[in-house]
Amino acid sequence: MHRSLRDLMDLTGKTALISGGAGYLGMAMGETLAELGASVVVASRDGDKCADLARHLARQGSVGKHLGMTLDVTDRASVRRCLDAVESTYGGLDILINNAWSGKKNSWSSIEEDDWYQDIDISLNSVFRMVKFAYPQLKARSGCIINIASMYGHVAPDYRLYEGTDHANPPSYGAAKAGVLQFTRYLASFLARDGIRANAISPGAFPHELTQANQAFMQRLRYKAPLGRLGQPDELKGAIALLATDAGSYMTGQNLCVDGGWAIW
């Protein structure tokens, strides 16, 4: 008899770490894993916000033991402390989601070299840093890695979207996310012998609530997607559930596009 889908997607006894876990999209990721039974470590630079979200996950009635932690993905010492705490608290790590991001909304004309380096460090170097430090724990448990990339890692932004608005798309962002996609494929190849799966998710237009105040800009974004609308955070839950559980156990090196069809034309 085959395992049921319910059994395949059961994460009871598993531990997950989400960088940027208290952010707009990170919250939905944490809810997904908690709903499936995992213990979730919510980590970002805002430790208080992470602790609040961990308490929110506990109030949902999930069986896992949730924890909020301070984490600066650009700081090796902070990454080390976080992963050491995960190991001492839970005994190891099963699921690593690299979701952290922050940066200036630079345009081509405004970006400076320091901005470029900072964005690459946060969006790309941090993924390497997190995986490198988490690797021993993931290897011990044949864990999985989910890297949050972007549709702008494989298609170019349309400059016309930003004309006449205060919004911008920095060239460093898409370059870093393209690197994340290639790094994901590399990990899928070289860590397969350790039983570790590595996949990516490329969200489309999931504008933060603050950005949504500009309705003219939002309408431009809606028009670009075949589905004619913006993404909502809970629409990432299916992709996270698939890649984090045994329902996706034969998937590695893949990039799931959750973009309303944006990249097909």
Solvent accessible surface area in square Angstrom, and as a share of the most:
residue,aa,sasa,rsa
1,M,240,1.07
2,H,181,0.81
3,R,136,0.50
4,S,56,0.36
5,L,114,0.57
6,R,204,0.74
7,D,78,0.41
8,L,45,0.22
9,M,43,0.19
10,D,77,0.40
11,L,6,0.03
12,T,85,0.49
13,G,67,0.65
14,K,84,0.35
15,T,5,0.03
16,A,0,0.00
17,L,0,0.00
18,I,0,0.00
19,S,1,0.01
20,G,12,0.12
21,G,0,0.00
22,A,4,0.03
23,G,27,0.26
24,Y,48,0.18
25,L,32,0.16
26,G,0,0.00
27,M,76,0.34
28,A,6,0.04
29,M,1,0.00
30,G,0,0.00
31,E,32,0.14
32,T,6,0.04
33,L,0,0.00
34,A,1,0.01
35,E,101,0.45
36,L,42,0.21
37,G,7,0.06
38,A,0,0.00
39,S,15,0.10
40,V,0,0.00
41,V,0,0.00
42,V,0,0.00
43,A,0,0.00
44,S,19,0.13
45,R,152,0.55
46,D,73,0.38
47,G,19,0.18
48,D,116,0.60
49,K,98,0.41
50,C,0,0.00
51,A,29,0.22
52,D,75,0.39
53,L,8,0.04
54,A,8,0.06
55,R,130,0.47
56,H,57,0.25
57,L,0,0.00
58,A,58,0.45
59,R,177,0.65
60,Q,79,0.35
61,G,62,0.59
62,S,28,0.18
63,V,111,0.64
64,G,17,0.16
65,K,130,0.55
66,H,24,0.11
67,L,59,0.29
68,G,20,0.19
69,M,32,0.14
70,T,87,0.50
71,L,3,0.01
72,D,43,0.22
73,V,12,0.07
74,T,52,0.30
75,D,56,0.29
76,R,172,0.63
77,A,54,0.42
78,S,7,0.05
79,V,0,0.00
80,R,123,0.45
81,R,151,0.55
82,C,1,0.00
83,L,3,0.02
84,D,69,0.36
85,A,28,0.22
86,V,0,0.00
87,E,87,0.39
88,S,96,0.62
89,T,56,0.33
90,Y,36,0.14
91,G,53,0.51
92,G,3,0.03
93,L,0,0.00
94,D,10,0.05
95,I,3,0.02
96,L,0,0.00
97,I,0,0.00
98,N,7,0.04
99,N,23,0.12
100,A,22,0.17
101,W,86,0.30
102,S,31,0.20
103,G,29,0.28
104,K,120,0.51
105,K,133,0.56
106,N,14,0.07
107,S,38,0.25
108,W,201,0.70
109,S,106,0.68
110,S,56,0.36
111,I,25,0.13
112,E,116,0.52
113,E,112,0.50
114,D,112,0.58
115,D,16,0.08
116,W,91,0.32
117,Y,127,0.48
118,Q,92,0.41
119,D,2,0.01
120,I,30,0.15
121,D,34,0.17
122,I,9,0.05
123,S,2,0.02
124,L,43,0.22
125,N,58,0.30
126,S,5,0.03
127,V,10,0.06
128,F,109,0.46
129,R,35,0.13
130,M,2,0.01
131,V,6,0.03
132,K,127,0.54
133,F,38,0.16
134,A,0,0.00
135,Y,63,0.24
136,P,84,0.53
137,Q,14,0.06
138,L,1,0.00
139,K,100,0.42
140,A,87,0.68
141,R,79,0.29
142,S,69,0.45
143,G,6,0.06
144,C,7,0.04
145,I,1,0.00
146,I,1,0.00
147,N,0,0.00
148,I,13,0.07
149,A,3,0.02
150,S,7,0.04
151,M,8,0.03
152,Y,22,0.08
153,G,11,0.11
154,H,76,0.34
155,V,43,0.25
156,A,85,0.66
157,P,51,0.32
158,D,22,0.12
159,Y,153,0.58
160,R,148,0.54
161,L,9,0.04
162,Y,37,0.14
163,E,98,0.44
164,G,90,0.87
165,T,34,0.20
166,D,145,0.75
167,H,45,0.20
168,A,18,0.14
169,N,33,0.17
170,P,4,0.02
171,P,43,0.27
172,S,0,0.00
173,Y,45,0.17
174,G,15,0.14
175,A,47,0.36
176,A,0,0.00
177,K,11,0.05
178,A,41,0.31
179,G,21,0.20
180,V,1,0.00
181,L,8,0.04
182,Q,103,0.46
183,F,37,0.15
184,T,2,0.01
185,R,115,0.42
186,Y,110,0.42
187,L,10,0.05
188,A,9,0.07
189,S,74,0.48
190,F,96,0.40
191,L,21,0.11
192,A,55,0.43
193,R,198,0.72
194,D,27,0.14
195,G,39,0.38
196,I,3,0.01
197,R,36,0.13
198,A,0,0.00
199,N,1,0.01
200,A,1,0.01
201,I,0,0.00
202,S,0,0.00
203,P,10,0.06
204,G,13,0.12
205,A,17,0.13
206,F,23,0.09
207,P,17,0.11
208,H,82,0.36
209,E,116,0.52
210,L,150,0.75
211,T,37,0.22
212,Q,48,0.21
213,A,86,0.67
214,N,50,0.25
215,Q,108,0.48
216,A,71,0.55
217,F,9,0.04
218,M,0,0.00
219,Q,101,0.45
220,R,86,0.31
221,L,14,0.07
222,R,64,0.23
223,Y,177,0.67
224,K,49,0.21
225,A,6,0.05
226,P,52,0.33
227,L,117,0.58
228,G,42,0.40
229,R,114,0.41
230,L,17,0.08
231,G,13,0.12
232,Q,86,0.38
233,P,25,0.16
234,D,88,0.45
235,E,68,0.31
236,L,1,0.01
237,K,45,0.19
238,G,52,0.50
239,A,12,0.09
240,I,1,0.00
241,A,9,0.07
242,L,56,0.28
243,L,1,0.00
244,A,6,0.04
245,T,3,0.02
246,D,64,0.33
247,A,32,0.24
248,G,1,0.01
249,S,64,0.41
250,Y,220,0.84
251,M,49,0.22
252,T,52,0.30
253,G,17,0.16
254,Q,89,0.39
255,N,45,0.23
256,L,45,0.22
257,C,64,0.38
258,V,33,0.19
259,D,16,0.08
260,G,26,0.25
261,G,21,0.20
262,W,11,0.04
263,A,30,0.24
264,I,135,0.69
265,W,189,0.66
